Amino acid sequence: MYQYDVTIVGGGLVGGSLACALADTGLKVALIEAVSPQSHVQPSYDERVIALSLGSQRIFRAIGVWSEMVPEAEPILRVHVSDRGHCAFTRLDHAEEGVEALGYVIPARSIGSAIQIGLEYANNLEIFRPAQLLAHRVCGDGVDLSLRADGEMVDLRTRLLVAADGGHSGIREGLDLKVSEHDYGQDAVIATVTPDRPQRGVAFERFTDSGPLAMLPMTADRYSVVWTCRESETQELLSLDDDDFLGRLQARFGFRLGRLGQVSARRVYPLKFLLTRDSVQDRVVLIGNSAHTLHPVAGQGFNLGLRDVAGLADVLADCAVDGRDPGAPETLAGYSRWRTRDQKATAGLTDALVRLFTPDWTPLIMARAAGMLGVDLLPCARHRLARRFMGLGGRQPRLASGLSLGGGRHE
């Protein structure tokens, strides 16, 4: 039977990042992934772009994969938030925060490709791929796993099992955990456009009566569109030809970027909310979408998952230094104390934003306008909002500070 300190189920953006982060810890790690390494079949390496917070960029830099992403990363220098049809807005600027960028926009495929390169250099890692976890059972000081890898049955034993197998996590469902969950009745329509008056480094988030509309700057003067619409409107939007789609988008967004053109094929992602009540179980930890699936408003979902990675890697690195059990209750209790508050707060914030900005009710519109203008006028309020957007609030793990985990204990 194979023996490991940590076994990660799910080799997508979050699970792969954790495997890279643990490369210098001395822990023996296994990664179980259902699909082959080609990026065109990996579900999480899809057509989306991701708005990385500054904290997430520092995590990727610390684990040694950021340099592979740089060619396709566009810095977010300013953010403009507005409420469609009303005179309220809030603006954030990297210069005011004293940072090189508030974050970066990068295609998910580029992130996935960089992670795959990082995995190739991880000497402490064994990858089972393509492989499917069939069953797991906690037994005393470890977890016994049964999987099918390349058509053969394989038995593993690990001291800690990490579920990074996505929003439809088989591990979470097998544990029958309590979750807070609801559908938004919305879809995200994703596309890329090229405006004739691009504003380099400026990201826009515009709240509308059907949900938020984000315009994210990309390389080569392109913009990624994340258009939240009601489920009843989705098929109509998809049925439009390019010119009609651009016309509908132009009316929705306005002319801050001039005329929009050269639209790509459209993709659709249903939107839902899911938050696991307790993402830490006996020798099992759920991270990323396995633990929480968020609305894309404010771009917090993947960044929250990457903070899970950084926090768990920090705790496990200290275990390796001390020779302690990575799956012991006291180890996981430390991780839980660190991450539970952030998970609940971020999930609650994104859910509240959707509920606050979608209804078209006059008293609520006035309250939203007052709040947004208040933030824009108060430097301290802008600073707090920017820190949240950059993922720099609260206690920071070493990776989020740009430090590797090879230097010993974190005090």
C-alpha positions as CSV (number, residue, x, y, z in Angstrom):
1,M,0.0,0.0,0.0
2,Y,1.3,3.5,-0.9
3,Q,1.9,5.8,2.1
4,Y,1.6,9.6,2.0
5,D,1.5,12.5,4.4
6,V,-1.0,14.5,2.3
7,T,-3.2,13.3,-0.5
8,I,-5.0,15.9,-2.6
9,V,-8.1,14.9,-4.6
10,G,-8.5,17.3,-7.6
11,G,-5.7,18.7,-9.7
12,G,-7.4,21.8,-11.0
13,L,-6.4,25.4,-10.1
14,V,-6.8,25.0,-6.4
15,G,-5.6,21.5,-5.8
16,G,-2.7,21.9,-8.2
17,S,-1.7,25.1,-6.4
18,L,-1.6,23.3,-3.1
19,A,0.6,20.6,-4.5
20,C,3.0,23.2,-5.8
21,A,2.9,25.1,-2.5
22,L,3.9,21.9,-0.6
23,A,6.9,21.1,-2.9
24,D,9.5,22.5,-0.5
25,T,8.0,21.2,2.8
26,G,9.5,17.7,2.8
27,L,6.0,16.2,3.1
28,K,5.2,13.2,0.8
29,V,2.3,14.3,-1.3
30,A,-0.1,12.5,-3.7
31,L,-2.3,14.2,-6.2
32,I,-5.3,12.4,-7.6
33,E,-6.8,13.9,-10.8
34,A,-9.6,12.6,-12.9
35,V,-8.4,13.8,-16.3
36,S,-5.1,13.7,-18.2
37,P,-2.8,16.8,-18.0
38,Q,-3.8,18.3,-21.4
39,S,-5.2,21.7,-20.6
40,H,-8.0,21.5,-23.2
41,V,-9.7,18.7,-21.2
42,Q,-9.1,19.9,-17.7
43,P,-12.5,21.4,-16.6
44,S,-11.1,24.2,-14.6
45,Y,-8.8,25.3,-17.4
46,D,-11.7,26.8,-19.3
47,E,-12.4,30.0,-21.2
48,R,-12.9,32.3,-18.2
49,V,-10.5,34.9,-17.2
50,I,-9.8,35.3,-13.5
51,A,-9.3,38.6,-11.6
52,L,-6.4,37.7,-9.3
53,S,-6.1,39.8,-6.2
54,L,-2.7,41.2,-5.3
55,G,-2.5,38.6,-2.5
56,S,-3.1,35.8,-4.9
57,Q,-0.4,37.1,-7.2
58,R,2.0,37.0,-4.3
59,I,1.0,33.4,-3.5
60,F,1.7,32.3,-7.1
61,R,5.0,34.2,-7.0
62,A,6.0,32.5,-3.7
63,I,5.3,29.0,-5.0
64,G,7.3,29.7,-8.2
65,V,4.7,29.7,-11.0
66,W,4.0,33.4,-11.4
67,S,6.7,34.0,-14.0
68,E,4.9,31.6,-16.4
69,M,1.7,33.6,-16.1
70,V,3.2,37.1,-16.6
71,P,3.0,37.2,-20.5
72,E,-0.8,37.0,-20.3
73,A,-1.4,38.9,-17.1
74,E,-2.9,42.4,-17.3
75,P,-2.5,44.6,-14.2
76,I,-5.6,46.1,-12.6
77,L,-4.6,49.7,-11.8
78,R,-8.0,51.2,-11.1
79,V,-11.5,49.9,-10.4
80,H,-14.7,51.8,-11.2
81,V,-17.9,50.6,-9.6
82,S,-21.3,52.0,-10.6
83,D,-25.0,51.4,-10.4
84,R,-26.7,51.4,-13.8
85,G,-29.1,54.3,-14.3
86,H,-28.1,56.0,-11.1
87,C,-25.5,58.6,-10.3
88,A,-23.6,56.5,-7.7
89,F,-20.0,55.3,-8.1
90,T,-16.9,54.2,-6.2
91,R,-13.3,54.3,-7.5
92,L,-10.2,52.5,-6.3
93,D,-6.7,53.3,-7.5
94,H,-3.4,51.4,-7.0
95,A,-1.4,54.6,-6.6
96,E,-3.5,55.6,-3.5
97,E,-2.7,52.1,-2.0
98,G,1.0,52.4,-2.8
99,V,1.1,49.1,-4.7
100,E,2.1,48.2,-8.3
101,A,-1.4,46.9,-9.0
102,L,-4.6,46.1,-7.2
103,G,-4.6,42.7,-8.9
104,Y,-4.2,41.1,-12.3
105,V,-6.5,39.6,-15.0
106,I,-5.3,36.4,-16.5
107,P,-7.0,33.5,-18.4
108,A,-7.7,30.4,-16.4
109,R,-5.9,28.3,-19.1
110,S,-2.7,30.3,-18.5
111,I,-3.0,29.7,-14.7
112,G,-3.5,26.0,-15.3
113,S,-0.5,25.7,-17.7
114,A,1.7,27.4,-15.2
115,I,0.6,25.1,-12.4
116,Q,1.3,22.1,-14.6
117,I,4.8,23.3,-15.1
118,G,5.2,23.7,-11.3
119,L,4.0,20.2,-10.7
120,E,6.7,18.8,-13.0
121,Y,9.3,20.2,-10.7
122,A,7.8,19.0,-7.4
123,N,10.1,16.2,-6.3
124,N,8.0,15.1,-3.3
125,L,4.9,14.6,-5.4
126,E,3.4,11.5,-7.0
127,I,0.5,12.1,-9.5
128,F,-2.2,9.5,-10.2
129,R,-3.8,10.7,-13.5
130,P,-6.3,9.9,-14.9
131,A,-7.6,8.4,-11.7
132,Q,-10.9,8.3,-9.8
133,L,-11.3,8.1,-6.0
134,L,-13.8,5.3,-5.3
135,A,-13.9,5.3,-1.5
136,H,-12.2,6.6,1.5
137,R,-12.3,5.5,5.2
138,V,-10.8,7.2,8.2
139,C,-8.9,4.6,10.3
140,G,-7.2,5.8,13.4
141,D,-4.1,7.8,12.4
142,G,-4.8,7.8,8.7
143,V,-7.2,7.6,5.8
144,D,-7.4,4.5,3.5
145,L,-8.2,5.3,-0.1
146,S,-9.3,3.1,-3.0
147,L,-9.0,4.4,-6.5
148,R,-8.9,3.4,-10.1
149,A,-5.8,4.7,-11.9
150,D,-5.2,3.9,-15.5
151,G,-7.8,1.1,-15.3
152,E,-6.1,-0.6,-12.3
153,M,-7.2,-0.7,-8.6
154,V,-4.8,1.2,-6.3
155,D,-4.9,1.4,-2.5
156,L,-3.3,4.4,-0.7
157,R,-3.0,5.4,2.9
158,T,-2.6,9.1,3.9
159,R,-2.4,11.0,7.1
160,L,-4.4,13.9,5.6
161,L,-7.0,13.9,2.8
162,V,-7.6,17.3,1.1
163,A,-10.7,17.6,-1.0
164,A,-10.2,20.0,-3.9
165,D,-12.6,18.3,-6.3
166,G,-14.8,21.2,-7.1
167,G,-18.3,22.5,-6.5
168,H,-19.8,19.0,-7.1
169,S,-17.3,17.4,-4.6
170,G,-17.8,13.7,-4.3
171,I,-15.9,13.8,-1.0
172,R,-18.2,16.4,0.5
173,E,-21.3,14.6,-0.7
174,G,-19.9,11.3,0.8
175,L,-19.4,12.9,4.1
176,D,-23.0,14.2,4.1
177,L,-22.0,17.6,5.5
178,K,-24.4,20.4,6.2
179,V,-24.2,23.2,3.7
180,S,-25.9,26.6,3.1
181,E,-26.9,26.5,-0.5
182,H,-29.2,28.3,-2.9
183,D,-29.5,29.1,-6.6
184,Y,-29.4,32.7,-7.7
185,G,-31.6,32.2,-10.8
186,Q,-28.8,33.8,-12.8
187,D,-26.2,32.8,-15.3
188,A,-22.9,34.3,-16.1
189,V,-22.4,34.9,-19.9
190,I,-18.7,35.1,-20.6
191,A,-17.1,36.7,-23.7
192,T,-14.2,38.8,-24.9
193,V,-14.5,42.1,-26.8
194,T,-12.2,44.7,-28.2
195,P,-13.2,48.3,-27.5
196,D,-12.0,51.2,-29.7
197,R,-11.1,53.3,-26.7
198,P,-9.6,50.9,-24.2
199,Q,-8.5,52.2,-20.8
200,R,-5.4,50.2,-19.9
201,G,-5.6,48.7,-16.5
202,V,-9.1,49.9,-15.6
203,A,-11.7,47.3,-14.5
204,F,-15.4,48.1,-14.4
205,E,-18.1,46.6,-12.2
206,R,-21.6,47.8,-13.1
207,F,-24.6,46.7,-11.1
208,T,-27.8,46.3,-13.1
209,D,-31.3,45.1,-12.4
210,S,-30.4,41.6,-13.6
211,G,-27.1,41.4,-11.8
212,P,-23.5,42.7,-12.0
213,L,-21.8,43.3,-15.3
214,A,-18.0,43.2,-15.1
215,M,-15.6,44.4,-17.8
216,L,-12.0,43.2,-17.0
217,P,-8.9,44.5,-18.9
218,M,-6.9,41.9,-20.8
219,T,-3.7,42.0,-22.8
220,A,-3.8,43.4,-26.4
221,D,-6.4,46.0,-25.4
222,R,-9.1,43.3,-25.0
223,Y,-11.8,43.2,-22.3
224,S,-13.3,40.1,-20.7
225,V,-17.1,40.4,-20.2
226,V,-18.8,38.8,-17.3
227,W,-22.5,39.5,-17.8
228,T,-24.8,38.3,-15.2
229,C,-28.3,37.7,-16.5
230,R,-31.5,36.1,-15.4
231,E,-31.8,32.4,-16.4
232,S,-34.9,33.3,-18.5
233,E,-32.7,35.7,-20.6
234,T,-29.8,33.4,-21.2
235,Q,-30.9,31.6,-24.3
236,E,-32.0,34.8,-25.9
237,L,-28.5,36.3,-25.4
238,L,-26.8,33.2,-26.8
239,S,-29.1,33.2,-29.8
240,L,-28.0,36.7,-30.9
241,D,-25.6,37.2,-33.7
242,D,-22.4,39.1,-32.9
243,D,-23.6,42.5,-33.9
244,D,-26.9,42.2,-32.0
245,F,-25.0,40.9,-28.9
246,L,-22.6,43.8,-29.0
247,G,-25.5,46.2,-29.4
248,R,-27.2,44.7,-26.4
249,L,-24.0,44.8,-24.4
250,Q,-23.3,48.4,-25.5
251,A,-26.7,49.5,-24.2
252,R,-26.1,47.8,-20.9
253,F,-22.6,49.1,-20.3
254,G,-22.4,52.4,-22.0
255,F,-19.6,54.1,-23.9
256,R,-16.9,54.4,-21.3
257,L,-14.7,52.2,-23.5
258,G,-16.0,53.6,-26.8
259,R,-17.6,51.2,-29.3
260,L,-17.3,47.5,-28.5
261,G,-16.3,45.1,-31.3
262,Q,-14.7,41.7,-32.2
263,V,-16.7,39.6,-29.8
264,S,-15.6,36.0,-29.1
265,A,-17.8,32.9,-28.7
266,R,-20.0,33.1,-25.6
267,R,-19.9,30.6,-22.7
268,V,-22.5,30.2,-19.9
269,Y,-22.0,29.3,-16.2
270,P,-24.9,28.8,-13.9
271,L,-24.5,30.8,-10.6
272,K,-25.2,29.4,-7.1
273,F,-24.1,29.9,-3.5
274,L,-22.7,27.1,-1.4
275,L,-20.9,27.3,1.9
276,T,-20.0,24.2,3.9
277,R,-20.8,24.6,7.5
278,D,-17.5,22.9,8.7
279,S,-14.9,22.4,6.0
280,V,-12.6,20.5,8.5
281,Q,-13.5,17.0,9.4
282,D,-11.6,14.1,11.0
283,R,-8.4,13.9,8.9
284,V,-10.2,15.6,5.9
285,V,-10.1,19.2,4.8
286,L,-12.2,20.8,2.1
287,I,-10.7,23.7,0.1
288,G,-11.8,25.9,-2.8
289,N,-15.1,25.2,-4.5
290,S,-15.4,22.0,-2.5
291,A,-15.9,24.1,0.6
292,H,-17.5,27.3,-0.9
293,T,-19.0,28.3,-4.3
294,L,-19.6,32.0,-4.6
295,H,-21.3,34.5,-7.0
296,P,-18.6,36.1,-9.3
297,V,-19.5,39.6,-8.0
298,A,-16.3,41.4,-6.9
299,G,-14.3,38.4,-8.2
300,Q,-13.7,36.8,-4.8
301,G,-14.3,33.0,-5.4
302,F,-11.0,31.8,-6.7
303,N,-9.0,34.2,-4.6
304,L,-10.8,32.8,-1.5
305,G,-9.8,29.3,-2.6
306,L,-6.2,30.3,-3.0
307,R,-6.2,31.8,0.5
308,D,-7.3,28.3,1.7
309,V,-4.3,26.9,-0.1
310,A,-1.9,29.4,1.5
311,G,-3.3,28.9,5.0
312,L,-3.3,25.1,4.8
313,A,0.2,25.0,3.3
314,D,1.5,27.3,6.1
315,V,0.1,25.0,8.8
316,L,1.4,21.9,7.1
317,A,4.8,23.4,6.6
318,D,5.1,24.0,10.4
319,C,4.1,20.3,11.0
320,A,6.8,19.2,8.7
321,V,9.4,21.2,10.6
322,D,8.3,19.9,13.9
323,G,7.7,16.3,12.7
324,R,4.1,16.5,13.8
325,D,1.1,14.6,12.2
326,P,-0.4,16.8,9.4
327,G,-3.8,15.2,10.0
328,A,-3.9,15.5,13.8
329,P,-6.9,17.3,15.3
330,E,-4.7,20.0,16.8
331,T,-3.2,20.7,13.3
332,L,-6.6,21.0,11.6
333,A,-8.0,23.0,14.5
334,G,-5.3,25.6,13.8
335,Y,-6.2,25.8,10.1
336,S,-9.9,26.0,10.9
337,R,-9.5,28.9,13.3
338,W,-7.5,30.7,10.6
339,R,-9.7,30.1,7.6
340,T,-13.3,29.7,8.9
341,R,-13.8,33.4,9.6
342,D,-12.5,34.5,6.1
343,Q,-14.6,31.9,4.4
344,K,-17.8,32.9,6.1
345,A,-17.2,36.7,5.8
346,T,-16.3,36.6,2.1
347,A,-19.2,34.3,1.3
348,G,-21.6,36.5,3.3
349,L,-20.2,39.7,1.6
350,T,-20.7,38.4,-2.0
351,D,-24.2,37.1,-1.2
352,A,-25.2,40.4,0.4
353,L,-23.9,42.4,-2.6
354,V,-26.1,40.3,-5.0
355,R,-29.1,40.8,-2.8
356,L,-28.4,44.5,-2.2
357,F,-27.8,45.6,-5.8
358,T,-30.2,43.5,-7.8
359,P,-33.6,44.8,-6.5
360,D,-34.9,47.9,-8.3
361,W,-36.7,49.4,-5.2
362,T,-36.4,53.2,-4.7
363,P,-35.5,53.3,-1.0
364,L,-32.8,50.6,-1.6
365,I,-31.5,52.5,-4.6
366,M,-31.1,55.6,-2.5
367,A,-29.3,53.7,0.2
368,R,-27.0,52.1,-2.3
369,A,-26.2,55.5,-3.8
370,A,-25.4,57.0,-0.4
371,G,-23.2,54.1,0.5
372,M,-21.2,54.1,-2.8
373,L,-20.7,57.9,-2.8
374,G,-19.7,57.7,0.9
375,V,-17.0,55.1,0.1
376,D,-15.8,57.2,-2.8
377,L,-15.5,60.4,-0.7
378,L,-13.8,58.8,2.4
379,P,-10.2,57.7,2.0
380,C,-10.4,55.4,5.0
381,A,-13.4,53.6,3.5
382,R,-11.7,53.3,0.1
383,H,-8.6,51.9,1.8
384,R,-10.6,49.2,3.6
385,L,-12.5,48.3,0.5
386,A,-9.2,48.1,-1.5
387,R,-7.6,45.9,1.1
388,R,-10.5,43.5,0.8
389,F,-10.3,43.5,-3.0
390,M,-6.6,42.9,-2.8
391,G,-7.0,40.0,-0.4
392,L,-4.7,41.7,2.2
393,G,-7.0,41.9,5.2
394,G,-6.5,40.0,8.4
395,R,-3.7,37.6,9.2
396,Q,-1.5,36.8,6.2
397,P,0.1,33.4,5.6
398,R,3.7,33.4,4.4
399,L,2.8,32.7,0.8
400,A,0.5,35.7,0.7
401,S,3.4,37.8,1.9
402,G,5.5,36.6,-1.0
403,L,7.6,34.3,1.2
404,S,8.4,30.6,0.4
405,L,7.7,27.8,2.9
406,G,11.2,26.5,2.9
407,G,12.4,28.8,5.6
408,G,11.0,27.1,8.7
409,R,8.4,27.9,11.3
410,H,6.0,30.8,10.9
411,E,5.7,32.8,14.1
